[in-house]
Amino acid sequence: SRASMRGRHLSMAARVCARRLSTRPKRVYKTVSVAPRRDEATGVDAYAVLLDGRPLRTPARTVLSLRSRALAHAIAQEWDEQGTRVAPHTIPLMSLATITVDQFPAIREQVHSGLLAYLKCDSTCFRDPDAGPDLRAREEAHWDPLVAWFNGEFGTRLTPTTGLDLSVSQADLEAASDRLDDLSDAQLAALDAVAVASKSLVIGAAVVEGRIDAEEACAAARVPENAQIAEWGLAEGSHDMDEVDMRIRVGAAGVFARLAALER
C-alpha cells in the first residue's frame, strides 16, 4: 500500500540520516577558550583557540594562529556550540581559516587567476534579452548599482550585455588583478567563497569590502531564481535549500573577512 511504501521510505531516510550522524567525529573536549600566543612562522603576536587547554590545529596539523582576537573568539564559539558530535557544516569560519592557513601559500595564484576568470563571465553583467518587466526591474535594481560600484572601486569599465559574450578588456583585467593583489589571504579566501557561490566576482568583492551584506548578496545572486519563484511559486526542497546553503556560505565569508581585518 501507499502507506506502507511511504513508511519504508521514511524508515530508509531515517537510517541514512543516522549513518551520517554516526560518521561525524565525537566531541571529545569539554572546554573552549582563546589565549594569546606568538606565531612561530611569522614571530608576530596572535591568538589560538584552545580545546581543553590544547591549541586547535588545522587538518595539516598546524597550530591555528589568528592575528584577529575577534575571529579567534568567533571560531571558539563555533566549537563551543557543538553537541555530542562535531558537525563540519556548522564551523564555516574554521573551514575558511584552515583554507587560508593550510592552502593559500600554495594556491593563492590559482585562486587569483580563477577570480579573474569569473570577471570574464560575471553573472551581474549578463541580462536576459527576453526578460519581462519584473525580471528586468530586478536586474536593474540589484545589479546596476553593484556594477557601477565595482567599476569605481576596481578601476574597470564593465558594461552589461544581453549577448553571449562580455567585453572585458586587458586593461580591465589588469586593474582588477592589481586590486586583488592588495587583499590579504583571508580576504581573498572569503572573496573566492562568495564568488563561487554567486558566480560573480562583483558580488564577492562587494561582500568582502562591506558594500553589501549577506542578505543583499544572496538577493543579487538569485535574481533569476527569485523572479521565477515570484511567477511560478517556490519549489520546496529545492529553491529553499539552495537559498539556505548560499546564505550560510556567503554570510560566513562576509563575517570572516570583516573579523580577519581586525588584528586586535
Beta strands, then each sheet from edge to edge (+ up, - down):
strand 1: 32-38
strand 2: 45-51
strand 3: 54-55
strand 4: 65-66
sheet 1: 1+ 2- 3+
sheet 2: 1+ 2- 4+
end
